[in-house]
């Protein structure tokens, strides 16, 4: 790891370290979007059956 900072150019070292962080954030975002979609479907389906808002 020290060789990365001592010998590599700064942009290369930066992207080498930032790429796993970005991929982790994208994976977390996809999980949260999918979770929100399915939870929202179930919650609104429950209210539609239990309480008729029309």
Phi and psi in radians as a Rosetta constraint file:
Dihedral C 1 N 2 CA 2 C 2 CIRCULARHARMONIC -1.145 0.35
Dihedral N 2 CA 2 C 2 N 3 CIRCULARHARMONIC -0.563 0.35
Dihedral C 2 N 3 CA 3 C 3 CIRCULARHARMONIC -1.089 0.35
Dihedral N 3 CA 3 C 3 N 4 CIRCULARHARMONIC -0.577 0.35
Dihedral C 3 N 4 CA 4 C 4 CIRCULARHARMONIC -1.047 0.35
Dihedral N 4 CA 4 C 4 N 5 CIRCULARHARMONIC -0.776 0.35
Dihedral C 4 N 5 CA 5 C 5 CIRCULARHARMONIC -1.413 0.35
Dihedral N 5 CA 5 C 5 N 6 CIRCULARHARMONIC -0.454 0.35
Dihedral C 5 N 6 CA 6 C 6 CIRCULARHARMONIC -1.466 0.35
Dihedral N 6 CA 6 C 6 N 7 CIRCULARHARMONIC -0.625 0.35
Dihedral C 6 N 7 CA 7 C 7 CIRCULARHARMONIC -1.999 0.35
Dihedral N 7 CA 7 C 7 N 8 CIRCULARHARMONIC -0.421 0.35
Dihedral C 7 N 8 CA 8 C 8 CIRCULARHARMONIC -1.479 0.35
Dihedral N 8 CA 8 C 8 N 9 CIRCULARHARMONIC 2.623 0.35
Dihedral C 8 N 9 CA 9 C 9 CIRCULARHARMONIC -1.125 0.35
Dihedral N 9 CA 9 C 9 N 10 CIRCULARHARMONIC 2.700 0.35
Dihedral C 9 N 10 CA 10 C 10 CIRCULARHARMONIC -1.033 0.35
Dihedral N 10 CA 10 C 10 N 11 CIRCULARHARMONIC -0.818 0.35
Dihedral C 10 N 11 CA 11 C 11 CIRCULARHARMONIC -1.053 0.35
Dihedral N 11 CA 11 C 11 N 12 CIRCULARHARMONIC -0.671 0.35
Dihedral C 11 N 12 CA 12 C 12 CIRCULARHARMONIC -1.160 0.35
Dihedral N 12 CA 12 C 12 N 13 CIRCULARHARMONIC -0.754 0.35
Dihedral C 12 N 13 CA 13 C 13 CIRCULARHARMONIC -1.118 0.35
Dihedral N 13 CA 13 C 13 N 14 CIRCULARHARMONIC -0.722 0.35
Dihedral C 13 N 14 CA 14 C 14 CIRCULARHARMONIC -1.076 0.35
Dihedral N 14 CA 14 C 14 N 15 CIRCULARHARMONIC -0.869 0.35
Dihedral C 14 N 15 CA 15 C 15 CIRCULARHARMONIC -1.209 0.35
Dihedral N 15 CA 15 C 15 N 16 CIRCULARHARMONIC -0.527 0.35
Dihedral C 15 N 16 CA 16 C 16 CIRCULARHARMONIC -1.114 0.35
Dihedral N 16 CA 16 C 16 N 17 CIRCULARHARMONIC -0.639 0.35
Dihedral C 16 N 17 CA 17 C 17 CIRCULARHARMONIC -1.519 0.35
Dihedral N 17 CA 17 C 17 N 18 CIRCULARHARMONIC -0.510 0.35
Dihedral C 17 N 18 CA 18 C 18 CIRCULARHARMONIC -1.418 0.35
Dihedral N 18 CA 18 C 18 N 19 CIRCULARHARMONIC -0.462 0.35
Dihedral C 18 N 19 CA 19 C 19 CIRCULARHARMONIC -1.038 0.35
Dihedral N 19 CA 19 C 19 N 20 CIRCULARHARMONIC -0.820 0.35
Dihedral C 19 N 20 CA 20 C 20 CIRCULARHARMONIC -1.094 0.35
Dihedral N 20 CA 20 C 20 N 21 CIRCULARHARMONIC -0.598 0.35
Dihedral C 20 N 21 CA 21 C 21 CIRCULARHARMONIC -1.152 0.35
Dihedral N 21 CA 21 C 21 N 22 CIRCULARHARMONIC -0.786 0.35
Dihedral C 21 N 22 CA 22 C 22 CIRCULARHARMONIC -1.122 0.35
Dihedral N 22 CA 22 C 22 N 23 CIRCULARHARMONIC -0.755 0.35
Dihedral C 22 N 23 CA 23 C 23 CIRCULARHARMONIC -1.118 0.35
Dihedral N 23 CA 23 C 23 N 24 CIRCULARHARMONIC -0.660 0.35
Dihedral C 23 N 24 CA 24 C 24 CIRCULARHARMONIC -1.137 0.35
Dihedral N 24 CA 24 C 24 N 25 CIRCULARHARMONIC -0.705 0.35
Dihedral C 24 N 25 CA 25 C 25 CIRCULARHARMONIC -1.160 0.35
Dihedral N 25 CA 25 C 25 N 26 CIRCULARHARMONIC -0.682 0.35
Dihedral C 25 N 26 CA 26 C 26 CIRCULARHARMONIC -1.133 0.35
Dihedral N 26 CA 26 C 26 N 27 CIRCULARHARMONIC -0.758 0.35
Dihedral C 26 N 27 CA 27 C 27 CIRCULARHARMONIC -1.083 0.35
Dihedral N 27 CA 27 C 27 N 28 CIRCULARHARMONIC -0.728 0.35
Dihedral C 27 N 28 CA 28 C 28 CIRCULARHARMONIC -1.126 0.35
Dihedral N 28 CA 28 C 28 N 29 CIRCULARHARMONIC -0.708 0.35
Dihedral C 28 N 29 CA 29 C 29 CIRCULARHARMONIC -1.131 0.35
Dihedral N 29 CA 29 C 29 N 30 CIRCULARHARMONIC -0.744 0.35
Dihedral C 29 N 30 CA 30 C 30 CIRCULARHARMONIC -1.116 0.35
Dihedral N 30 CA 30 C 30 N 31 CIRCULARHARMONIC -0.732 0.35
Dihedral C 30 N 31 CA 31 C 31 CIRCULARHARMONIC -1.069 0.35
Dihedral N 31 CA 31 C 31 N 32 CIRCULARHARMONIC -0.801 0.35
Dihedral C 31 N 32 CA 32 C 32 CIRCULARHARMONIC -1.131 0.35
Dihedral N 32 CA 32 C 32 N 33 CIRCULARHARMONIC -0.685 0.35
Dihedral C 32 N 33 CA 33 C 33 CIRCULARHARMONIC -1.133 0.35
Dihedral N 33 CA 33 C 33 N 34 CIRCULARHARMONIC -0.778 0.35
Dihedral C 33 N 34 CA 34 C 34 CIRCULARHARMONIC -1.146 0.35
Dihedral N 34 CA 34 C 34 N 35 CIRCULARHARMONIC -0.730 0.35
Dihedral C 34 N 35 CA 35 C 35 CIRCULARHARMONIC -1.109 0.35
Dihedral N 35 CA 35 C 35 N 36 CIRCULARHARMONIC -0.774 0.35
Dihedral C 35 N 36 CA 36 C 36 CIRCULARHARMONIC -1.082 0.35
Dihedral N 36 CA 36 C 36 N 37 CIRCULARHARMONIC -0.716 0.35
Dihedral C 36 N 37 CA 37 C 37 CIRCULARHARMONIC -1.076 0.35
Dihedral N 37 CA 37 C 37 N 38 CIRCULARHARMONIC -0.844 0.35
Dihedral C 37 N 38 CA 38 C 38 CIRCULARHARMONIC -1.268 0.35
Dihedral N 38 CA 38 C 38 N 39 CIRCULARHARMONIC -0.633 0.35
Dihedral C 38 N 39 CA 39 C 39 CIRCULARHARMONIC -1.167 0.35
Dihedral N 39 CA 39 C 39 N 40 CIRCULARHARMONIC -0.741 0.35
Dihedral C 39 N 40 CA 40 C 40 CIRCULARHARMONIC -1.101 0.35
Dihedral N 40 CA 40 C 40 N 41 CIRCULARHARMONIC -0.666 0.35
Dihedral C 40 N 41 CA 41 C 41 CIRCULARHARMONIC -1.088 0.35
Dihedral N 41 CA 41 C 41 N 42 CIRCULARHARMONIC -0.796 0.35
Dihedral C 41 N 42 CA 42 C 42 CIRCULARHARMONIC -1.210 0.35
Dihedral N 42 CA 42 C 42 N 43 CIRCULARHARMONIC -0.717 0.35
Dihedral C 42 N 43 CA 43 C 43 CIRCULARHARMONIC -1.183 0.35
Dihedral N 43 CA 43 C 43 N 44 CIRCULARHARMONIC -0.825 0.35
Dihedral C 43 N 44 CA 44 C 44 CIRCULARHARMONIC -1.228 0.35
Dihedral N 44 CA 44 C 44 N 45 CIRCULARHARMONIC -0.551 0.35
Dihedral C 44 N 45 CA 45 C 45 CIRCULARHARMONIC -1.129 0.35
Dihedral N 45 CA 45 C 45 N 46 CIRCULARHARMONIC -0.653 0.35
Dihedral C 45 N 46 CA 46 C 46 CIRCULARHARMONIC -1.145 0.35
Dihedral N 46 CA 46 C 46 N 47 CIRCULARHARMONIC -0.813 0.35
Dihedral C 46 N 47 CA 47 C 47 CIRCULARHARMONIC -1.166 0.35
Dihedral N 47 CA 47 C 47 N 48 CIRCULARHARMONIC -0.575 0.35
Dihedral C 47 N 48 CA 48 C 48 CIRCULARHARMONIC -1.156 0.35
Dihedral N 48 CA 48 C 48 N 49 CIRCULARHARMONIC -0.648 0.35
Dihedral C 48 N 49 CA 49 C 49 CIRCULARHARMONIC -1.345 0.35
Dihedral N 49 CA 49 C 49 N 50 CIRCULARHARMONIC -0.763 0.35
Dihedral C 49 N 50 CA 50 C 50 CIRCULARHARMONIC -1.358 0.35
Dihedral N 50 CA 50 C 50 N 51 CIRCULARHARMONIC -0.763 0.35
Dihedral C 50 N 51 CA 51 C 51 CIRCULARHARMONIC -2.177 0.35
Dihedral N 51 CA 51 C 51 N 52 CIRCULARHARMONIC 1.972 0.35
Dihedral C 51 N 52 CA 52 C 52 CIRCULARHARMONIC -1.441 0.35
Dihedral N 52 CA 52 C 52 N 53 CIRCULARHARMONIC 1.914 0.35
Dihedral C 52 N 53 CA 53 C 53 CIRCULARHARMONIC -1.517 0.35
Dihedral N 53 CA 53 C 53 N 54 CIRCULARHARMONIC 0.031 0.35
